[in-house]
């Protein structure tokens, strides 16, 4: 019998598979398809202080081996998430969740984190300093070590729960940002968020997205994500949650060998609503074929 359990900052997950924020909503649609309690955890839709409609349409575009999105952090706002969404989520998922929060100022990050710290079901606070689809917020805090560290320190002051900083790949050296977050007190890191991309409709002679550019995700970015997870995991001593193009149990193993303690599955949920279930059910088979008894034994084995 193989052991798929992993531990993130004292939180034990039955398996390392977590649906990524923005690709799983609050789980309601997926709960109609299968028992969500098979998941390791859920990173629910990113929360901002105020309700956000998001960016103008069109904001989704299919690409070869992936997709572009420019949703722009659409969500019902902090008060509604805490008063309604989390309560409804607790009825369909009975494990600690990952609270993904974002902001347009240090004060907004702090307000969201402080509110999530009071929510019993929240096990980890994931601070998004990497969204490429909003102006004057998100990624602007994640491209400079000093700014990333400032957000980290501010959030850590208002929460006792583990804080994981979600990093952008749209930088020259992601390890520099990772080290800055670690030194500022981050308990862990999540990476990568989407790569900034663009497509043009050559017949209409216009960008396919109303926002012109958006986040590129899907299987095509897996090698880039794997490389960055490997670099960061070997540059810091705190846990890493790896994500970016994961769609199979083999991808999970590969990401963990590179240094990830757990993984998040994003775009795959949008093309196959059973993606996380399928990966979890296939993990024991792949582990058996590779002679892996405990998943924790393979974390970061690639030197």
N, C-alpha and C positions, 0 to 999 in steps of 0.2 A: 504494500500500500504506500503510494507516494505521498509526500507532505507538500502541499501547495501554499502553506501559510507563510506570510511575511510580516515584518513588524516595521511600522513607520512611527518614529518618535514615541515609542511606548504603546502605540495602537496596533493590535494584532488583527490582520485581515485574513479571512479564510483563503483568499487567493489574491494575486497582485493586480487583478483586472478592475479598472475603474473607468466608467464612461466619462469622457472629457466634457468640461463645461461648454455649454452652447450647442451640444450635439445630442443631448438627452433630456432637455427641458428640466422638469421636476419629476420625471419618471412616469407621469400619469399615462401617457400613450403606450409606453412599453409594458406597464403593469398589466395591460389587457392581453398581452402576448405571452408572458412568462413570469414566474416568481422572481421578483427582483432581489430577494434575499440570497440568491446564488452569487451575486456580485460581491467583489471585495469591498467596494464603497461606491459612492456616486459623487462626482463633482457637479453640483447643480448650476443652472444658468447664472451667468455673471450678474452680480447685484451692484447697482449704483444708488446713491442717496435718493435721487429723484427718479421718477418714472421716465423711461425713454422709449420713444417710438423707434429710434434707430435711424439709419440712413434711408435715403429715397430709393425707390424701386427703379430699375432692376438692381438687386443686390446679391444675386446668386448666379453663377455661370459654371457650366460643366467644362472640364478640360480633359485632355488625354491623361489618364492615370491620376486624376484628381479633380479638384474644384476650386473656384474662387468664391470667396464670400466677403461681403462688405455690409454685414448686418448692422454693425454699429452699436453693440451692447443693448439691444432692445430688451427691456425688462420692466416689471411693474413697479419698481422702486423698493427701497429698503423696508418701509413700514408694511407694505403689502406682503413682501416675501416673508417677513417674520411673523405677521399676524395670520396669514392664510396659507401661503405655499408650503412653508415648513411643517405646519400642523397637518396639512393634507398628505404631505410626503411621508410623515411618520406613520401613517396608516398603511402604506404600501411597502415601506422599506424600514427594517427594524434594526439597523446597524448605524454606527456613526457615519456622518456624511462630511464631504469636503465643501466648505463654503467659499466659492470664488467671488471675490469682491474687487471692484475697480473704482477709480475716482479721477477727478479733474483737478484736484489739489490735495495737498497733504491732509488737510482737515477732513476732506471727504473720505479718504482712505481710513483715517482714524475713526470716523463716525461709523462707517460700515463694519470695521473690525470689532469695535467695542460692542456693537449690537449683536454680532455673531458670537462673540465671546459669552453672551448671556443665554444663548440657545443651547439647550441640553443635548440635542441630537448632533450638533456640530462637533466633529472630532478634530478637524484640521481647518485652519483658515488659509486659503490660497489667494495670495495677493497678486492680481494681474497688473504687472507693469509692462505689458508687452502687446497690447492690442493695437494692430496697425490700422484699424478702421475708424478711429475717432481723432478729431483734431484737438490739440492742446490738452491731452490727457493720455492715459494708457501708456503707449510705447514711449512717449516723451520722457517718462520717468525711468525707462529701462535701458536707454542707450548710453547713459553716462554713469560710471561707478558712483560718483558722489550723490547723484539724485536717487539712484537705486538704494544706496545705503541710508539716505535720509528717510525714505518711505519705510524701510525696514525698521529703523530705530523707533520711528513714531508709532508704528503699529504694535511693535513689541511692548511699548510702554502701557498699552491699554488692554492687553489680553494675556491670559495665562495659558491659552491653548497654543499648540504648535503652529508656527507661522511658516508657510512655504511660499517663497517668491517665485512667480511664474515669469520666466525669462524669454526675451525675444531673440530670434536668430538673426535679426537684421542689424547686426553690429559687426565690428571688425574682429573683436576678440571676446567671445562670450565668457571665457574663464575669468577675465578681469572683472566683469559684472558679478559673476558668481562669487568670487572671493570677497568683493565689497559687501555683498549681502551677508555672507557668512560672518565676516568681521563685525557687522552691525547687529548680529544676534539672530539671524534667520535660523530656524530649526531644520529647514530642508529647502529644496529647490524643485521646481517643476519646469520641464523644458522638453521640446521647444513649442512655442506658439507658431502661428502660421508665417510662412515666408511672403514678403510683399511681392505681389505679382500684378499682371495686367494683360488683358486681351482686347483686340480691336475688331469690330465688325466691319470687314473690308467693303461690304456692299453698302452699308449705311454710312460708312466712314466716320464712325463714332466708337468710343470705348464701349464694351459690352456692359460694364457696370456704370451706374449713375455717378458713383463716387470715383470713377476712372480706375482707381487701383483698389486692390483688396487682398485678403489673405489667401495664399495658395496652400492647400492641404491635400492629403490623400497619399496613396502608395508611392507616388513619385518622389516625395520628400523624405522617405524612410532612411536612405543612406546618409543624407545630411543630418537628420535628427540623431541617428545612431552615432555619427562622428562627434557631434556636439555633446551628447550624453557621455560618451567615452572621455572626452577632454575634461568636462566639468567634474565628473565623478572622480577623476584622478587628480583634480586640482583642489578639491575641498574634502572635508571630513564629515560633512553632514549628508543625510540621505537625499537621493535624487529620484524623482518620479519622471520616467521617460515617456515621451509621446511624440507622434509625428509619423503618420502613415502606417500604423500598426493594424493589421487585419487578420493575422493568423496566430496560432499558438507558437509556431516557430519564430515569428517576429518577437513575441514576448520573451522567449528564451534568449534570442540574440540580444535584445535590448538589456536584459538583466546581466548577461555575460559582459556587456560593455560597461556596466556599473549601476544600472537602475535597480532600485529596491522594489518598486512597483511601476505599473504602466497605466497610461490612459489611452482609451480608444476613442477617436474622434470621428473623422469623416466616414469611417466604415459603418457607423450607426445610421447614417443618412441614406446609404445604398442598401443596407441589409439590417433591418431592425433586430435581427437575432444575432448580430455579429458578436457581441460580448458573451452571450450564452454559448454560442458555438465554440468560441475560443476557450472558455472555461472548461467546457466538457471535453475538449480535445487535449488540454494540457497534460492530463495523466498519461495518455497514449504517447505523446511526444517525449515526455520525461522518461517513460519506460524504454522507448527506443534508444534514447541517448544515455541510459544508465544513470539518470539523475533521481536520487531518492528524496532529497530536500531542495526546494527551490532556493532557499537562503544560501545553500552551499555554492551556488554558481554566480552570486552577485559580484561583479567586478573581477572575474577570474582572468580576463584578458589584460595582460600587463602592457 
